[in-house]
Amino acid sequence: MKFRLFTLLLLLLVTGLRAQVQYTTESPRIDDINDRDVSIKRIELTEQYTIVYMKFESRQRPGSNQRSWPFSIPQPDGGSMQIESTSNIGFQPSSRLYVNQGERSYKFIRVENIPEETRRPVRPGERVDFVAYFERIDPGYTTFDLFECRDSKGYVCFNFWGVHIINPPRKDKYSQRKTPVPVPPKPQQPRYKPRATPGVGTPDEAPKPAESVQPQETSAPAAVAINGVTRDAKTKQPIGATVTYRLLAGAEASGDEPADSVRSDSPSGNYKITIDRRGVYVVTASAKGYFSQSDTLATNRVDVARDFNLTPIEAGSKITLKSIYFNTSRYDLKPESFPELDRLATMMQSNPTMQIRLEGHTDTVGEFDANVELSRNRVNEVKRYLVSKGISASRIETVGYGPSRPINTNKTLKERAENRRVEMVVVKV
C-alpha cells in the first residue's frame, strides 16, 4: 500500500513538472561535444528547472580509447570474478550550466536513471536514457555550456559547448500597458418625456444615437537594429564593405533562413541592419582586398553595436579563423567549419599567388606533447580541406604550437576557449 501511494505521488509530481513546461527544444544544435557516446535529445524549460534529456550509447570501435576498466563481481564462495565493462557512467553533482562565456552559472539539482558521483557499469550495446535537472536559465539566454567535470584518467566527462535553445526574453507586462487617452465627458442628455395624450404634443427632445468610439490602434513593437562601422584594421580609416546577415536561432527560426546584406557607406563606413525578427544572427563583413570577419550577435529590445576592423590581405597579416570547430581532443573538422573554410578557399582562388601558413594552438590542459601533436593534426586537417577545394598544397604551410603561445592566463572556461584556435598568416601575396 505504501509503495502504491509513493508511486502515485511520484507520478503526480512528474505530471506537475511536465505541465509547467514553458519552452521545449528538440535535438538542439550543439557546437562542440566532449564525448561522442552521449547526446542531448531534448531540453525543457519550466518555471523552476532547466531539464536536459540525454542518451548514452557506446559507439566505440575495437582499439579505440574506451572508458573501460575491470571491476569485480562477488561470488558465493567468497571469491570474485573479474569482467571487463566497456563503459561506466555517472554524473557529477558539481556540474554547472554556463551562459555568455561564464557570465552566469546555474547549479545542478539532481539526475535521474544514473547515479551521482559513483559510476554505473554499462554492458556493450546497452542504451541509457537519463535526465539532468539544473536551475532555470534566465529568459533571454539562448546558448549555454554544460560543464560536468574535467576529464581524468579513464573517465571522460559529459561536457557540451554551445547548446542552442529556445528561451525568449521575458515580456514585461507593465511596459506593454498603454496609457489611456482621456476622453472628455459628453454633455448630459435630457431624459425623453413621453406624450401626455396620444397624438397630441411633442417630446422636449428625442434621444440621440450614441457616438461610436473607435478602438485605439495597438502599436507594433519598436524595431531594433545592428549597426556599426567597417574600418581598415591597420589604418583605422573607414572603408566601404558588404555586411551579410542571417537569422541563426530564435523563436521564429527554422535553421535554414536565407541570408541578406546591406552595404556600409563608403566615406563613413557606417552600416545599419534593421531587425524585424529577433534572435541570434550571424553577421559577416567583407571587402575586396581584405579578409572577411564574422560574429554571432543576439538581438533583444535594444540596438546592437558591432564594428568590424578588417585586416588587409598583405604579407605578414595574421587573422584568427574563429569559426573553425573540432570536437574536444580530436582533430576531425565539424560541418559548422565548412562555410568559413569555403570563404578562405574562395579568397585564395581570387589571389592565385598568395601563400599562407596555418598555425594551430591549444589550451594548457593536458600533456604538452599531446597538445602539440593535436594542434599539428588540426591544421593539417584544415589544409586537407583546402586542397580538396582545389588549392595547391604547396601554397599552404602548417605548424602546431600546442599550448606554448597562449593569448591569456588560461584560467577560465572563456580563456581556454580563446586559446584553442587556428591562426592564418599571409606569407606571400
C-alpha positions as semicolon CSV with decimal commas, in nm:
position;residue;x (nm);y (nm);z (nm)
1;M;0,000;0,000;0,000
2;K;0,278;0,240;0,092
3;F;0,460;0,159;-0,233
4;R;0,147;0,234;-0,439
5;L;0,096;0,563;-0,259
6;F;0,458;0,659;-0,318
7;T;0,427;0,572;-0,689
8;L;0,110;0,781;-0,719
9;L;0,276;1,080;-0,553
10;L;0,577;1,047;-0,780
11;L;0,353;1,032;-1,087
12;L;0,167;1,343;-0,975
13;L;0,496;1,523;-0,918
14;V;0,626;1,436;-1,265
15;T;0,294;1,530;-1,423
16;G;0,304;1,863;-1,244
17;L;0,654;1,932;-1,371
18;R;0,558;1,846;-1,727
19;A;0,255;2,074;-1,706
20;Q;0,480;2,369;-1,626
21;V;0,698;2,333;-1,935
22;Q;0,734;2,673;-2,098
23;Y;0,969;2,601;-2,390
24;T;1,095;2,280;-2,549
25;T;1,394;2,239;-2,782
26;E;1,410;1,905;-2,962
27;S;1,754;1,781;-3,074
28;P;1,926;2,115;-3,004
29;R;2,215;2,232;-3,220
30;I;2,545;2,189;-3,032
31;D;2,876;2,350;-3,127
32;D;3,109;2,102;-2,956
33;I;3,080;1,772;-2,765
34;N;3,336;1,622;-2,532
35;D;3,211;1,262;-2,551
36;R;3,051;1,138;-2,872
37;D;2,881;0,849;-2,695
38;V;2,639;1,086;-2,521
39;S;2,387;1,316;-2,687
40;I;2,121;1,566;-2,581
41;K;1,780;1,466;-2,713
42;R;1,560;1,739;-2,570
43;I;1,569;2,040;-2,338
44;E;1,267;2,163;-2,144
45;L;1,243;2,492;-1,957
46;T;0,994;2,515;-1,671
47;E;0,941;2,790;-1,416
48;Q;1,198;2,627;-1,186
49;Y;1,422;2,398;-1,388
50;T;1,632;2,355;-1,698
51;I;1,572;1,986;-1,777
52;V;1,824;1,814;-2,006
53;Y;1,722;1,477;-2,154
54;M;2,033;1,280;-2,252
55;K;2,119;0,944;-2,407
56;F;2,434;0,736;-2,363
57;E;2,512;0,466;-2,619
58;S;2,863;0,337;-2,679
59;R;2,975;0,367;-3,040
60;Q;3,345;0,291;-2,985
61;R;3,533;0,052;-3,202
62;P;3,793;-0,209;-3,103
63;G;4,127;-0,048;-3,031
64;S;3,977;0,295;-2,963
65;N;4,019;0,493;-2,644
66;Q;3,740;0,338;-2,439
67;R;3,650;0,446;-2,090
68;S;3,673;0,095;-1,953
69;W;3,841;-0,073;-1,663
70;P;3,797;-0,409;-1,483
71;F;3,565;-0,448;-1,187
72;S;3,482;-0,750;-0,972
73;I;3,161;-0,939;-0,903
74;P;3,141;-1,121;-0,565
75;Q;3,091;-1,498;-0,584
76;P;2,903;-1,728;-0,339
77;D;3,228;-1,894;-0,230
78;G;3,367;-1,561;-0,116
79;G;3,586;-1,509;-0,421
80;S;3,534;-1,268;-0,707
81;M;3,521;-1,281;-1,084
82;Q;3,684;-1,015;-1,299
83;I;3,496;-0,899;-1,607
84;E;3,553;-0,611;-1,841
85;S;3,292;-0,339;-1,880
86;T;3,301;-0,129;-2,196
87;S;3,177;0,178;-2,010
88;N;3,099;0,314;-1,665
89;I;2,880;0,621;-1,633
90;G;2,784;0,862;-1,358
91;F;2,701;1,232;-1,321
92;Q;2,898;1,473;-1,106
93;P;2,688;1,693;-0,871
94;S;2,942;1,973;-0,913
95;S;2,832;2,021;-1,276
96;R;2,707;2,361;-1,390
97;L;2,541;2,535;-1,683
98;Y;2,722;2,848;-1,804
99;V;2,587;3,125;-2,026
100;N;2,752;3,410;-2,212
101;Q;3,104;3,265;-2,175
102;G;3,080;3,221;-1,799
103;E;2,890;3,540;-1,718
104;R;2,635;3,342;-1,517
105;S;2,616;2,985;-1,389
106;Y;2,330;2,757;-1,286
107;K;2,361;2,481;-1,026
108;F;2,292;2,112;-1,071
109;I;1,980;1,990;-0,887
110;R;1,956;1,616;-0,948
111;V;1,985;1,341;-1,207
112;E;1,752;1,050;-1,284
113;N;1,844;0,697;-1,401
114;I;2,219;0,721;-1,345
115;P;2,400;0,767;-1,013
116;E;2,567;1,081;-0,885
117;E;2,945;1,065;-0,834
118;T;2,961;0,683;-0,832
119;R;2,987;0,504;-1,166
120;R;2,742;0,256;-1,307
121;P;2,864;-0,021;-1,540
122;V;2,706;-0,032;-1,885
123;R;2,703;-0,351;-2,090
124;P;2,818;-0,344;-2,455
125;G;2,537;-0,221;-2,679
126;E;2,322;-0,104;-2,386
127;R;2,147;0,231;-2,417
128;V;2,095;0,450;-2,112
129;D;1,848;0,740;-2,112
130;F;1,885;0,983;-1,824
131;V;1,763;1,327;-1,722
132;A;1,960;1,605;-1,551
133;Y;1,790;1,892;-1,367
134;F;1,954;2,234;-1,328
135;E;1,842;2,574;-1,208
136;R;1,628;2,761;-1,460
137;I;1,834;2,957;-1,713
138;D;1,724;3,319;-1,714
139;P;1,496;3,414;-2,006
140;G;1,683;3,567;-2,297
141;Y;1,988;3,337;-2,288
142;T;1,965;3,114;-2,597
143;T;2,303;2,936;-2,572
144;F;2,469;2,760;-2,279
145;D;2,762;2,530;-2,195
146;L;2,712;2,217;-1,984
147;F;3,030;2,151;-1,789
148;E;3,008;1,830;-1,587
149;C;3,371;1,786;-1,483
150;R;3,730;1,774;-1,601
151;D;3,845;1,456;-1,774
152;S;4,052;1,226;-1,555
153;K;4,242;0,908;-1,627
154;G;3,999;0,652;-1,764
155;Y;3,693;0,881;-1,735
156;V;3,550;1,118;-1,999
157;C;3,310;1,388;-1,881
158;F;2,973;1,476;-2,031
159;N;3,065;1,830;-2,143
160;F;2,878;2,023;-2,414
161;W;2,975;2,359;-2,559
162;G;2,735;2,596;-2,733
163;V;2,396;2,428;-2,677
164;H;2,133;2,636;-2,861
165;I;1,784;2,650;-2,708
166;I;1,454;2,834;-2,743
167;N;1,441;3,076;-2,450
168;P;1,299;3,416;-2,547
169;P;1,328;3,709;-2,308
170;R;1,053;3,754;-2,052
171;K;0,788;4,002;-2,159
172;D;0,750;4,297;-1,925
173;K;0,375;4,307;-1,877
174;Y;0,391;4,654;-1,725
175;S;0,576;4,803;-2,019
176;Q;0,308;4,666;-2,250
177;R;0,032;4,871;-2,092
178;K;-0,096;5,164;-2,291
179;T;-0,166;5,493;-2,122
180;P;-0,540;5,554;-2,163
181;V;-0,631;5,855;-2,373
182;P;-0,856;6,087;-2,172
183;V;-1,199;6,125;-2,330
184;P;-1,392;6,443;-2,245
185;P;-1,726;6,370;-2,082
186;K;-2,030;6,401;-2,302
187;P;-2,294;6,657;-2,208
188;Q;-2,582;6,503;-2,016
189;Q;-2,876;6,448;-2,246
190;P;-3,223;6,540;-2,106
191;R;-3,440;6,239;-2,042
192;Y;-3,702;6,173;-2,307
193;K;-4,053;6,272;-2,195
194;P;-4,342;6,075;-2,345
195;R;-4,654;6,241;-2,481
196;A;-4,921;6,305;-2,222
197;T;-5,203;6,241;-2,473
198;P;-5,173;6,007;-2,768
199;G;-5,123;6,212;-3,086
200;V;-5,102;6,544;-2,900
201;G;-4,789;6,737;-2,827
202;T;-4,420;6,654;-2,893
203;P;-4,141;6,544;-2,668
204;D;-3,897;6,802;-2,541
205;E;-3,611;6,626;-2,721
206;A;-3,569;6,284;-2,876
207;P;-3,268;6,078;-2,765
208;K;-2,959;6,100;-2,985
209;P;-2,785;5,786;-3,102
210;A;-2,471;5,709;-2,906
211;E;-2,147;5,803;-3,076
212;S;-1,927;5,507;-3,166
213;V;-1,584;5,507;-3,004
214;Q;-1,306;5,388;-3,231
215;P;-1,068;5,144;-3,061
216;Q;-0,711;5,261;-3,013
217;E;-0,466;5,102;-3,255
218;T;-0,203;4,884;-3,093
219;S;0,143;4,999;-3,189
220;A;0,390;4,744;-3,324
221;P;0,696;4,660;-3,114
222;A;0,979;4,906;-3,156
223;A;1,226;4,798;-3,422
224;V;1,584;4,726;-3,324
225;A;1,894;4,732;-3,537
226;I;2,250;4,606;-3,564
227;N;2,477;4,894;-3,657
228;G;2,840;4,991;-3,656
229;V;3,138;5,093;-3,867
230;T;3,361;4,897;-4,107
231;R;3,727;5,004;-4,090
232;D;4,073;4,913;-4,210
233;A;4,229;4,731;-3,912
234;K;4,572;4,877;-3,989
235;T;4,495;5,242;-4,067
236;K;4,169;5,264;-3,864
237;Q;4,014;5,451;-4,158
238;P;3,652;5,377;-4,258
239;I;3,602;5,160;-4,568
240;G;3,302;5,050;-4,769
241;A;3,208;4,684;-4,717
242;T;2,927;4,436;-4,771
243;V;2,766;4,324;-4,444
244;T;2,577;3,994;-4,476
245;Y;2,342;3,873;-4,204
246;R;2,132;3,561;-4,142
247;L;1,895;3,457;-3,862
248;L;2,064;3,165;-3,690
249;A;1,840;3,087;-3,392
250;G;1,527;3,226;-3,235
251;A;1,161;3,162;-3,167
252;E;1,078;3,202;-3,538
253;A;1,394;3,048;-3,682
254;S;1,385;2,724;-3,878
255;G;1,764;2,688;-3,908
256;D;1,780;2,743;-4,285
257;E;1,693;3,110;-4,309
258;P;1,814;3,290;-4,626
259;A;2,092;3,547;-4,593
260;D;2,053;3,916;-4,673
261;S;2,302;4,200;-4,689
262;V;2,349;4,577;-4,667
263;R;2,630;4,800;-4,785
264;S;2,822;5,024;-4,547
265;D;2,860;5,384;-4,653
266;S;3,189;5,441;-4,839
267;P;3,301;5,772;-4,682
268;S;3,196;5,697;-4,323
269;G;3,191;5,315;-4,312
270;N;2,856;5,324;-4,127
271;Y;2,607;5,041;-4,175
272;K;2,267;4,960;-4,027
273;I;2,067;4,636;-4,032
274;T;1,704;4,677;-3,930
275;I;1,583;4,369;-3,739
276;D;1,217;4,265;-3,757
277;R;1,265;3,907;-3,629
278;R;1,460;3,898;-3,306
279;G;1,701;3,618;-3,228
280;V;2,065;3,524;-3,284
281;Y;2,220;3,645;-3,612
282;V;2,548;3,561;-3,780
283;V;2,690;3,878;-3,935
284;T;2,982;3,885;-4,181
285;A;3,165;4,192;-4,318
286;S;3,370;4,157;-4,636
287;A;3,550;4,394;-4,873
288;K;3,781;4,349;-5,170
289;G;4,143;4,325;-5,063
290;Y;4,052;4,235;-4,703
291;F;3,988;3,923;-4,501
292;S;3,621;3,884;-4,413
293;Q;3,519;3,888;-4,048
294;S;3,217;3,723;-3,882
295;D;3,043;3,743;-3,547
296;T;2,731;3,600;-3,381
297;L;2,505;3,864;-3,229
298;A;2,187;3,833;-3,021
299;T;1,914;4,093;-3,074
300;N;1,668;4,172;-2,799
301;R;1,500;4,504;-2,717
302;V;1,784;4,746;-2,782
303;D;2,016;4,817;-3,072
304;V;2,335;4,614;-3,101
305;A;2,660;4,793;-3,187
306;R;2,933;4,594;-3,365
307;D;3,228;4,747;-3,551
308;F;3,429;4,537;-3,797
309;N;3,802;4,605;-3,833
310;L;3,903;4,421;-4,150
311;T;4,261;4,305;-4,194
312;P;4,413;4,386;-4,535
313;I;4,546;4,099;-4,743
314;E;4,921;4,165;-4,739
315;A;5,236;3,979;-4,645
316;G;5,270;3,942;-4,267
317;S;4,899;3,983;-4,192
318;K;4,758;3,741;-3,933
319;I;4,398;3,657;-3,853
320;T;4,225;3,403;-3,629
321;L;3,984;3,170;-3,806
322;K;3,712;3,197;-3,542
323;S;3,454;2,968;-3,700
324;I;3,670;2,653;-3,713
325;Y;3,531;2,381;-3,486
326;F;3,668;2,048;-3,363
327;N;3,546;1,805;-3,100
328;T;3,743;1,820;-2,777
329;S;4,076;1,634;-2,803
330;R;4,005;1,543;-3,168
331;Y;4,109;1,692;-3,499
332;D;3,831;1,598;-3,742
333;L;3,653;1,909;-3,870
334;K;3,291;1,967;-3,775
335;P;3,047;2,064;-4,056
336;E;2,998;2,406;-3,895
337;S;3,356;2,487;-4,005
338;F;3,290;2,446;-4,377
339;P;3,141;2,794;-4,451
340;E;3,447;2,970;-4,305
341;L;3,690;2,741;-4,491
342;D;3,492;2,781;-4,814
343;R;3,533;3,159;-4,786
344;L;3,907;3,112;-4,731
345;A;3,931;2,883;-5,035
346;T;3,742;3,137;-5,249
347;M;3,976;3,414;-5,135
348;M;4,283;3,207;-5,225
349;Q;4,135;3,130;-5,565
350;S;4,087;3,505;-5,618
351;N;4,452;3,562;-5,518
352;P;4,632;3,279;-5,703
353;T;4,982;3,384;-5,594
354;M;4,903;3,409;-5,223
355;Q;5,074;3,166;-4,985
356;I;4,968;3,116;-4,624
357;R;5,081;2,949;-4,302
358;L;4,829;2,780;-4,073
359;E;4,925;2,788;-3,704
360;G;4,750;2,561;-3,452
361;H;4,715;2,637;-3,081
362;T;4,556;2,462;-2,781
363;D;4,486;2,546;-2,419
364;T;4,722;2,434;-2,140
365;V;4,501;2,149;-2,011
366;G;4,662;1,807;-2,063
367;E;5,007;1,686;-2,159
368;F;5,228;1,928;-2,351
369;D;5,345;1,682;-2,619
370;A;4,992;1,553;-2,679
371;N;4,864;1,909;-2,725
372;V;5,143;1,989;-2,973
373;E;5,052;1,682;-3,177
374;L;4,681;1,772;-3,158
375;S;4,744;2,125;-3,284
376;R;4,956;1,990;-3,568
377;N;4,689;1,740;-3,670
378;R;4,420;2,010;-3,666
379;V;4,598;2,249;-3,901
380;N;4,687;1,958;-4,131
381;E;4,317;1,870;-4,142
382;V;4,236;2,230;-4,239
383;K;4,500;2,210;-4,512
384;R;4,349;1,885;-4,646
385;Y;4,009;2,051;-4,671
386;L;4,150;2,349;-4,866
387;V;4,337;2,114;-5,100
388;S;4,009;1,927;-5,162
389;K;3,866;2,262;-5,279
390;G;4,136;2,300;-5,545
391;I;4,405;2,493;-5,355
392;S;4,760;2,368;-5,424
393;A;4,924;2,207;-5,120
394;S;5,246;2,397;-5,199
395;R;5,071;2,723;-5,109
396;I;4,992;2,615;-4,753
397;E;5,242;2,570;-4,468
398;T;5,137;2,424;-4,133
399;V;5,283;2,438;-3,783
400;G;5,148;2,324;-3,446
401;Y;5,248;2,522;-3,137
402;G;5,025;2,338;-2,888
403;P;4,991;2,534;-2,560
404;S;5,319;2,726;-2,596
405;R;5,164;3,052;-2,721
406;P;4,857;3,133;-2,506
407;I;4,691;3,471;-2,552
408;N;4,564;3,493;-2,191
409;T;4,605;3,335;-1,846
410;N;4,407;3,021;-1,946
411;K;4,230;3,015;-1,606
412;T;3,861;3,036;-1,705
413;L;3,643;2,844;-1,949
414;K;3,623;3,152;-2,171
415;E;4,001;3,200;-2,178
416;R;4,068;2,833;-2,253
417;A;3,825;2,850;-2,546
418;E;4,011;3,156;-2,679
419;N;4,343;2,970;-2,666
420;R;4,206;2,680;-2,874
421;R;4,242;2,849;-3,210
422;V;4,370;2,826;-3,569
423;E;4,553;3,133;-3,699
424;M;4,642;3,214;-4,057
425;V;4,948;3,418;-4,158
426;V;4,995;3,556;-4,509
427;V;5,344;3,454;-4,625
428;K;5,322;3,595;-4,976
429;V;5,059;3,783;-5,175
